[in-house]
């Protein structure tokens, strides 16, 4: 086993130990379906990767992950919806580099 693989396993074990108490104290998460915002229309590469991620995430959490494709405005519609979602951890967004490297904030839009 390489040293990187060994360190990765150690890091996962330490992280699990640190957060084990917090997860049980906060209650069972998730207790309802998770919404995954995809900023592009269905059928493209982003949609395929998002669906593969959602399937694995749902299997690992034991909860359904619902795909919400919101294409348009170069993904800014999905960004706006995700930005205005309740900060409860039940709305996730698959971002691309465009969404991360945006040079300035988006103007307020009515979505």
N, C-alpha and C positions, 0 to 999 in steps of 0.2 A: 504494500500500500504506500502510495506517495505521501510525502509530508503534508502536501496541500489537502489531500483527501482526509488525512488524519486530523488536521487542524479544523477542517470544515465540520467534521463530525463532533469534535469537542465543542466548537462554537454553538452548534445546534443543541447539544445536551445542556450547556450552560444557559442558553437563552430559554430553553424549556423549563429549567429549574427556577430561573428568576421570575418568569411570568406565570408559573403554575398557580401560585397563591392569588395573584391578581385576577386570573380568569375565573376562579371559583368564587371569589368575593364579589365580583361584578355580576354574577348570574350567568345563565346559559346563553352564550352567543354562538351562533345566531339562533334566535327563536322564531324567525320568520324569513321569508325569501329575501335574497340579496339582489339588488338591481345593478347590472353592469351596463353602463352607458358606452356605446360604441359610436364614435363621431363620424362614421361613414356609412353609406347604404349597405344593405346585405349583399353578399356574394363576392365581395372583394377580398384581398389578402388580409386586411385588418379585421374583417368580419370572421374569416376562417380562424385566425389566430385567437381572436376573442372568444369564439365558441369552444375552441380546444381548452383554453384557459378556464372558462366557466365550467366546463365539464369536470376538469380535475379539481378545481376549487370546491365545487359542489360535493364531489366524492369525499374530499378530505375533511370538509366541515360537516357533512351529513345534512346539508340544507340545499334547497333548490336555488340556483342562480339564474335569474331572468335576464335575457339579453334585450336591451333597448337600443335599437339602431336609430340614431338621430342624425342623418346625413344633411348636409347643407351648410353654406357659409363657411366652407373649409373646416368644418368641425366646430365652429364657434357656437352653434346652437346647443350641441351636447355640452360644451364647456359651461355655457350659461346655466343650463339646467342642473348640472352637477354642482356648480358654485352656489346655487340657491337651495340645494337640497338640505334637509336637516342633517346636522353633524353627528349622526348616530352610528355611522359605520355600515349602514345598509345600502348606500349608494356609492358605487365605485365607478371609475372611468378609465378606460384604456386610452392613454394619451400617446401621441406621436411626438417626434422631436419638434414639429411645428408648434404644438401646444405648449411645450416646455420652454422653447427659446423665443417666445413672442416678445418683441422688444418693448412693447408698451401695453398697458391695460386696455381691455376692450371697452368701448363706450357702452353706457347703459343701453340695453335693448329690451324691448317688450317681447317676451317669449310666451 
